[in-house]
């Protein structure tokens, strides 16, 4: 981007205004000798939608991968419901109630829509509620009901994104991590996906999403963090960041 990066705030993050469901405290992550995250501290309150925005390579995806146990931090803590989880494996973290719809969807292309949804429920023990959750996914995404026997690799990009979110929902998560849910989609499909995200949140699921579509993210989230080169540059209510001249210049094309 041609815009100058935002200055990184040196002070500690403010105290949570709502009861945190998720907290990151001073997270450092390295890929070999390259430091990808530098002292990341953030929180997501119960019932919130929180956005994490920033340019490519800022560390957004690494942050979500660290939360879900796919990356192990060198320093710092990840806490879920005030218990440390950063030493747990990805399967254990999923069982705690954290769902992850990754960037690029990462579907099983030679499996059907229904089979991909089943993979999202691998950690479930409450099998009696599975039928209700399949119905919930099909209600939010009627197109998936029509295509439940179709191979996932033959779906359009928008339909694959629906499957990715639906698969994460099948774990019945209390926290949903969404990585670039609008990537590569038409404006109409972007609005449809975000309407579903709002409905998921209204049903009681907390959401942490990362987006390059900063305008859509800030119009949806309650609060947001802006990342630059592996650090939190600024944060605050999403409405205030929308009005920030620095954020407008750097991320909203204004």
C-alpha positions in Angstrom: 0.0 0.0 0.0 1.1 3.5 -0.6 -0.3 4.8 2.6 2.1 5.3 5.5 1.7 2.6 8.3 -0.1 3.7 11.5 2.2 4.3 14.5 2.3 1.4 16.9 0.9 2.3 20.3 3.5 1.7 23.1 1.0 1.7 26.0 -0.8 -1.3 27.4 -4.2 -2.2 26.0 -7.2 -0.8 27.9 -9.0 -2.9 30.5 -11.8 -5.0 29.0 -15.2 -3.2 29.0 -17.0 -6.5 28.9 -16.2 -10.0 30.3 -13.5 -11.5 28.1 -14.1 -14.8 26.4 -10.7 -14.8 24.8 -7.5 -12.9 25.7 -4.1 -12.7 24.1 -1.4 -11.4 26.4 2.0 -10.4 25.0 2.1 -13.0 22.2 5.3 -13.4 20.3 5.4 -15.8 17.3 8.4 -16.8 15.2 8.7 -18.6 11.9 12.3 -19.8 12.2 14.2 -16.6 12.9 11.6 -14.3 11.5 9.3 -12.7 14.1 5.7 -12.7 12.9 3.9 -11.4 16.0 5.3 -8.9 18.4 3.7 -8.6 21.8 0.1 -9.0 20.6 -2.4 -8.3 23.3 -6.1 -8.2 22.6 -9.4 -9.4 24.0 -12.8 -10.5 22.7 -15.7 -10.1 25.0 -18.6 -12.6 25.3 -21.2 -11.9 22.6 -19.1 -9.5 20.6 -18.1 -9.3 17.0 -14.5 -8.0 16.9 -12.6 -7.3 13.7 -8.8 -7.5 13.1 -7.8 -5.5 10.0 -4.5 -4.7 8.3 -2.6 -5.1 5.2 -1.2 -8.4 3.8 1.6 -9.8 5.9 0.5 -7.8 9.0 0.1 -11.0 11.0 -3.7 -11.4 11.1 -3.8 -15.0 9.9 -0.9 -16.0 12.3 -2.9 -14.5 15.1 -5.9 -16.8 14.4 -3.7 -19.8 13.9 -2.1 -19.1 17.2 -5.5 -19.0 18.9 -6.6 -22.2 17.4 -3.4 -24.1 18.3 -2.0 -24.4 14.8 1.0 -22.2 15.8 2.7 -22.3 19.2 3.7 -18.9 20.6 7.3 -18.3 21.8 6.1 -16.0 24.6 2.8 -14.8 26.0 -0.5 -16.4 26.8 -3.7 -17.3 25.0 -6.6 -17.6 27.5 -10.1 -18.8 26.8 -12.7 -18.3 29.6 -9.7 -17.3 31.8 -7.9 -20.6 31.3 -4.5 -20.8 29.4 -4.9 -22.8 26.1 -1.7 -21.9 24.3 0.0 -25.2 25.2 -2.9 -27.3 24.0 -3.2 -29.0 20.6 -5.6 -27.8 17.9 -8.0 -30.7 18.5 -8.2 -30.0 22.2 -8.9 -26.3 21.5 -11.6 -27.2 19.1 -13.3 -29.3 21.8 -13.3 -26.3 24.1 -15.6 -24.5 21.7 -13.4 -22.6 19.3 -14.3 -22.9 15.6 -12.0 -21.8 12.8 -13.0 -21.1 9.2 -9.5 -20.6 7.6 -8.4 -18.4 4.8 -8.8 -20.2 1.5 -11.6 -22.4 2.9 -9.4 -25.5 3.0 -12.3 -27.9 2.2 -12.0 -31.6 1.4 -12.6 -31.1 -2.3 -13.3 -34.8 -3.1 -15.9 -35.1 -0.3 -19.5 -33.9 -0.5 -20.9 -30.9 1.2 -22.5 -33.1 3.8 -19.3 -35.0 4.5 -17.4 -31.7 4.9 -20.0 -30.6 7.4 -19.6 -33.9 9.2 -15.8 -33.3 9.5 -16.7 -30.1 11.4 -18.5 -32.2 14.0 -15.6 -34.6 14.7 -15.1 -33.3 18.2 -18.8 -33.4 19.2 -20.0 -35.8 21.9 -23.6 -34.5 22.0 -24.7 -36.4 19.0 -28.4 -35.9 19.7 -28.1 -32.2 18.8 -26.2 -32.8 15.5 -29.4 -33.0 13.5 -30.5 -29.6 14.9 -27.1 -28.1 13.9 -27.2 -29.5 10.4 -30.7 -27.9 10.0 -29.3 -24.7 11.4 -26.6 -24.6 8.7 -29.0 -25.5 6.0 -31.4 -22.8 7.2 -28.7 -20.1 7.1 -27.3 -21.4 3.8 -30.3 -22.9 1.8 -28.0 -23.4 -1.2 -26.0 -26.0 0.8 -29.2 -28.0 1.4 -29.6 -28.2 -2.4 -26.0 -29.2 -2.9 -25.4 -31.4 0.1 -24.5 -34.4 -2.1 -22.3 -32.4 -4.4 -18.5 -32.6 -4.3 -17.1 -29.5 -2.5 -14.5 -29.0 -5.1 -17.1 -28.4 -7.8 -18.8 -25.6 -5.9 -18.5 -21.9 -6.7 -16.2 -19.7 -4.5 -19.2 -18.3 -2.6 -20.7 -21.8 -2.0 -17.3 -23.0 -0.8 -17.2 -20.2 1.7 -20.6 -21.2 3.0 -19.4 -24.7 3.5 -16.3 -23.4 5.4 -18.4 -21.4 7.7 -21.0 -24.2 8.1 -18.2 -26.7 8.9 -17.0 -24.4 11.7 -20.5 -24.0 13.0 -20.9 -27.8 13.2 -18.5 -27.8 16.1 -21.1 -25.8 18.0 -18.5 -23.2 18.9 -18.8 -20.5 21.5 -16.1 -18.5 19.6 -15.9 -18.4 15.8 -12.7 -17.4 14.1 -13.3 -16.2 10.5 -10.3 -15.6 8.2 -11.1 -13.4 5.2 -14.7 -14.6 4.8 -15.3 -12.2 1.9 -12.1 -13.0 -0.1 -12.8 -13.3 -3.8 -16.6 -12.9 -3.5 -18.9 -10.6 -5.4 -20.4 -7.7 -3.5 -23.8 -9.5 -3.4 -22.3 -12.6 -1.9 -20.2 -10.6 0.5 -23.3 -9.0 1.9 -25.0 -12.4 2.2 -22.1 -13.9 4.1 -22.0 -11.0 6.5 -25.7 -11.2 7.1 -25.1 -14.8 8.2 -22.2 -13.7 10.4 -24.6 -11.2 12.1 -27.2 -14.0 12.6 -24.6 -16.4 14.0 -23.6 -13.7 16.5 -27.2 -12.9 17.3 -27.7 -16.6 18.2 -25.1 -16.3 20.9 -21.8 -17.1 19.1 -18.9 -14.7 19.7 -17.0 -13.8 16.5 -13.4 -12.7 15.8 -12.9 -12.0 12.1 -10.0 -10.8 10.0 -10.6 -8.9 6.8 -9.0 -6.9 4.1 -12.5 -5.5 3.4 -12.0 -3.1 6.2 -15.2 -1.1 5.5 -17.4 -4.2 5.7 -15.6 -5.4 8.8 -15.8 -2.1 10.7 -19.5 -1.7 9.8 -20.2 -5.2 11.3 -18.0 -5.3 14.3 -18.4 -3.7 17.7 -14.7 -3.2 18.2 -11.6 -3.6 16.1 -7.8 -3.8 16.2 -5.5 -2.6 13.4 -2.4 -4.6 12.8 0.9 -3.4 11.2 4.0 -5.6 10.8 3.1 -8.0 13.5 1.9 -5.5 16.1 -1.3 -3.8 17.2 -1.1 -0.3 15.8 -4.4 1.0 17.2 -7.7 -0.3 18.5 -11.1 1.0 19.6 -14.8 1.0 18.9 -15.3 0.2 15.2 -17.4 3.3 14.7 -14.5 5.5 15.9 -12.0 3.7 13.7 -14.3 4.3 10.7 -14.1 8.0 11.4 -10.3 8.0 11.9 -8.5 9.9 9.1 -5.5 7.6 9.5 -7.6 4.4 9.1 -9.6 6.0 6.2 -6.4 6.8 4.3 -4.6 3.5 5.0 -7.5 1.0 4.7 -10.7 2.6 3.3 -9.2 4.3 0.3 -10.4 7.8 1.4 
